[in-house]
Amino acid sequence: MNAFTPNDIGRRRMLKLSTSALAVAGFGMTRGATAATAPSEVSTAASKAGAGANGAKPLPGYADWKDANSMIVHSANTIETKRKALGSSVITSSDRLYVRNNLPPPAASILEDRDGWVIEIAGVKTPTSMTVADLKRIGVESVAMVLQCSGNGRGYFPDKPSGTPWQVGAAGCVIWSGVLVRDLVALQGGIAAGMQFMTGTGGETLPEGLDPNAVMVERSVPSDAMQDALLAWEMNGKPISLAHGGPLRLIVPGYTGVNSVKYIKRLAFTEKESPAAIQQTGYRLAPKGQKGNPDQPSVWKMGVKSWINSPDGKSAPMKAGKAVVEGVAFGGMNGIKQVEVSIDGGASWRQARLVGPDLGRYAWRQFSLPVELAAGEHTLMSRATDTEGNVQAEQRPENAGGYINTSWRDHALTVTVPA
């Protein structure tokens, strides 16, 4: 294995992020955060008091800098953003971004020397190990991307699959910055012959006495995913927090969140998928009533999806008359062409306006539509179409794990306007 030697291929590029769009990424960041912390990584007594006062579970210590009033704490490793907290700007504030861990995060001490974090690179013609400081000398890229848990929308499955009953809040749109994997691979001579998958291994501490493959976070995706993948050290312009995978995270745009491995310590190109249970049997689209196995499709790419955030009938009083329906839409691997909105349960549809900057095909677009809502009950729905002509599905893809729910009917909101 050869040690990394810096060369002159370093460069800076941006994935169609305008100056105004980058400014958006700073929204919600607490001033005074240090390099060892993430955006808004400052606890507030007011938010903690509010969480305790209403009987909600408290935020775990590693994420106690988040806005408690904007979050739903399902468990120490599953924290959802409230629908009303997703806001009206394109970029999700770091202190409102959901958290999903398959294992407890490592000790915070791993952030004390971020640039010293070491990652092994294997399955290339010249295998090596590099520090984050080494990676920074290769180049930098930024990409705006929807980060979404594979099970977002699981709460709408009527048979209540095992797992966190996420509704819409296990998703957000953030900007990642780091080195392109394809540049790193080119520097090491390219992928070795016969390697079909890109496999990332997380740096969590594994429980003693157990087979590592039973518990480790190691995910494989097709090797072509490296083209836009990053080894990222920043999120929304700040060092990645422990909650979101710092000091270094593999980012795979267009794929569900589990494939963007946190605390990455090894990136390998492999002939076969990882033997870890999280790959072989976990995150598989198993038929209802069956367990996952390697013959079933893996949960990889996201599909076209949208939902309405406002009005939700709960966070603010409603009255008859004018209202603005707002929400978000994304296409997974493709951009968004249009979004339609229905206020009558799908009987009729009107095209909404896409608002805000277009940050590229991996980001979400916000949409709005002015409507008139008479007194009574209304069922609000949205339906997105991506740039390749794929239309958001009406029905959910039935599967045992409650994964990849893109159904526009499931994501409908029913609101009541008082007379």
Backbone hydrogen bonds, N-H to C=O, Kabsch-Sander energy under -0.5 kcal/mol:
donor,donor_aa,acceptor,acceptor_aa,energy
2,N,127,P,-2.0
4,F,129,S,-0.8
10,G,7,N,-0.5
13,R,140,V,-2.0
15,L,142,S,-1.4
16,K,14,M,-1.7
18,S,16,K,-0.7
22,L,18,S,-2.3
23,A,19,T,-1.7
24,V,20,S,-1.6
25,A,21,A,-1.1
26,G,23,A,-1.5
27,F,24,V,-2.0
29,M,26,G,-1.8
33,A,30,T,-1.1
37,T,34,T,-1.7
41,E,38,A,-1.9
42,V,40,S,-2.0
42,V,65,W,-0.6
48,K,44,T,-2.1
49,A,45,A,-2.6
50,G,46,A,-2.4
51,A,47,S,-2.1
52,G,48,K,-2.3
53,A,49,A,-2.4
54,N,50,G,-1.5
55,G,52,G,-1.1
56,A,51,A,-1.4
63,A,60,P,-1.8
64,D,61,G,-1.3
66,K,63,A,-1.8
67,D,95,D,-2.3
68,A,66,K,-1.1
70,S,67,D,-2.1
71,M,68,A,-1.1
72,I,80,E,-3.2
73,V,71,M,-0.5
74,H,72,I,-1.0
74,H,78,T,-1.9
75,S,78,T,-1.9
78,T,75,S,-0.9
79,I,99,V,-2.7
80,E,72,I,-3.0
81,T,169,G,-2.2
82,K,70,S,-3.0
85,A,82,K,-1.2
86,L,83,R,-1.6
87,G,84,K,-0.6
92,T,173,C,-3.4
96,R,93,S,-2.2
97,L,94,S,-0.9
99,V,79,I,-2.4
101,N,77,N,-2.3
110,I,107,A,-1.8
111,L,108,A,-2.0
112,E,109,S,-1.7
114,R,111,L,-0.7
116,G,113,D,-0.8
117,W,114,R,-1.6
119,I,130,M,-3.1
120,E,265,K,-2.5
121,I,128,T,-3.3
122,A,120,E,-0.5
122,A,267,L,-2.4
125,K,190,G,-2.4
126,T,188,Q,-1.4
128,T,121,I,-2.0
129,S,2,N,-0.6
130,M,119,I,-2.7
132,V,117,W,-1.3
133,A,115,D,-2.2
135,L,131,T,-2.1
136,K,132,V,-2.2
137,R,133,A,-0.7
137,R,134,D,-1.1
138,I,135,L,-1.6
139,G,135,L,-1.1
140,V,11,R,-2.2
141,E,178,G,-3.0
143,V,176,W,-2.2
144,A,359,L,-0.6
145,M,174,V,-2.7
146,V,362,Y,-2.4
147,L,145,M,-0.6
147,L,172,G,-2.9
148,Q,146,V,-0.6
149,C,170,A,-2.6
152,N,149,C,-1.9
154,R,151,G,-2.5
155,G,166,W,-3.3
156,Y,153,G,-1.6
157,F,154,R,-2.0
160,K,157,F,-1.6
166,W,164,T,-2.0
172,G,147,L,-1.6
174,V,145,M,-2.2
174,V,172,G,-0.5
176,W,143,V,-2.6
176,W,174,V,-0.6
177,S,234,E,-2.1
178,G,141,E,-2.3
179,V,231,L,-1.9
181,V,229,A,-2.5
182,R,226,M,-0.8
184,L,180,L,-1.8
185,V,181,V,-2.8
186,A,182,R,-2.1
187,L,183,D,-2.1
188,Q,184,L,-1.3
189,G,186,A,-1.7
190,G,185,V,-2.8
192,A,123,G,-2.3
195,M,192,A,-1.4
196,Q,194,G,-0.6
196,Q,270,T,-1.5
197,F,270,T,-2.5
198,M,221,V,-3.2
199,T,197,F,-0.6
199,T,268,A,-3.6
200,G,198,M,-0.5
200,G,219,R,-2.6
201,T,266,R,-2.4
202,G,217,V,-3.0
203,G,262,K,-0.6
203,G,263,Y,-0.6
206,L,204,E,-0.5
210,L,207,P,-0.9
214,A,211,D,-2.1
215,V,211,D,-0.7
215,V,212,P,-1.1
216,M,212,P,-3.1
218,E,216,M,-1.0
219,R,200,G,-1.8
221,V,198,M,-2.1
223,S,196,Q,-2.3
225,A,222,P,-2.2
226,M,223,S,-1.9
227,Q,224,D,-1.8
228,D,225,A,-0.7
229,A,225,A,-0.6
230,L,251,I,-2.2
231,L,179,V,-2.3
232,A,230,L,-0.7
232,A,249,R,-3.0
233,W,177,S,-2.1
234,E,177,S,-1.9
235,M,238,K,-2.9
236,N,175,I,-3.5
238,K,235,M,-1.5
240,I,233,W,-1.8
244,H,241,S,-0.6
245,G,242,L,-1.4
246,G,241,S,-3.1
248,L,245,G,-0.7
249,R,232,A,-2.3
250,L,261,V,-2.5
251,I,230,L,-2.9
252,V,250,L,-0.5
255,Y,252,V,-1.7
256,T,300,W,-2.6
257,G,148,Q,-3.4
259,N,256,T,-1.8
260,S,257,G,-1.8
261,V,259,N,-1.2
263,Y,245,G,-1.8
264,I,248,L,-1.6
264,I,261,V,-0.5
265,K,201,T,-2.7
266,R,201,T,-1.1
267,L,120,E,-3.0
268,A,199,T,-2.9
268,A,266,R,-0.5
269,F,122,A,-1.5
270,T,197,F,-2.3
270,T,268,A,-0.6
277,A,213,N,-3.5
279,Q,276,A,-1.5
280,Q,276,A,-2.7
281,T,277,A,-2.1
282,G,277,A,-2.8
285,L,297,P,-2.8
286,A,284,R,-2.1
290,Q,287,P,-2.2
296,Q,293,N,-1.9
299,V,283,Y,-2.5
300,W,298,S,-1.2
302,M,254,G,-2.8
305,K,330,F,-2.8
307,W,328,V,-1.9
308,I,411,H,-0.5
309,N,326,E,-2.5
310,S,326,E,-1.9
320,A,418,P,-0.5
321,G,373,L,-2.3
323,A,371,V,-2.3
325,V,323,A,-0.5
325,V,369,L,-2.7
326,E,310,S,-3.3
326,E,324,V,-0.5
327,G,367,F,-1.8
328,V,307,W,-1.8
329,A,365,R,-2.3
330,F,305,K,-2.6
331,G,334,N,-0.7
333,M,302,M,-0.6
333,M,331,G,-1.4
334,N,331,G,-1.1
337,K,385,T,-2.6
338,Q,385,T,-1.7
340,E,383,R,-2.8
341,V,350,R,-3.2
342,S,381,M,-2.5
345,G,379,T,-2.3
347,A,344,D,-0.8
350,R,341,V,-2.3
352,A,339,V,-3.1
353,R,368,S,-2.8
355,V,366,Q,-2.9
359,L,357,P,-0.8
363,A,360,G,-1.4
365,R,329,A,-3.2
366,Q,355,V,-0.9
367,F,327,G,-2.1
368,S,353,R,-2.0
369,L,325,V,-1.8
371,V,323,A,-3.2
373,L,321,G,-2.9
373,L,371,V,-0.5
374,A,372,E,-0.6
376,G,417,V,-2.6
378,H,415,V,-2.9
379,T,343,I,-0.5
380,L,378,H,-0.7
380,L,413,L,-3.7
381,M,342,S,-2.7
383,R,340,E,-2.5
385,T,338,Q,-2.6
386,D,390,N,-2.5
387,T,335,G,-2.1
389,G,386,D,-2.0
392,Q,384,A,-3.1
398,E,396,R,-1.0
400,A,286,A,-3.2
402,G,399,N,-1.1
404,I,150,S,-2.4
405,N,152,N,-0.8
406,T,404,I,-1.0
408,W,393,A,-2.5
409,R,394,E,-1.1
411,H,407,S,-1.4
412,A,409,R,-1.3
413,L,380,L,-2.6
415,V,378,H,-2.9
415,V,413,L,-0.6
417,V,376,G,-3.3
417,V,415,V,-0.5
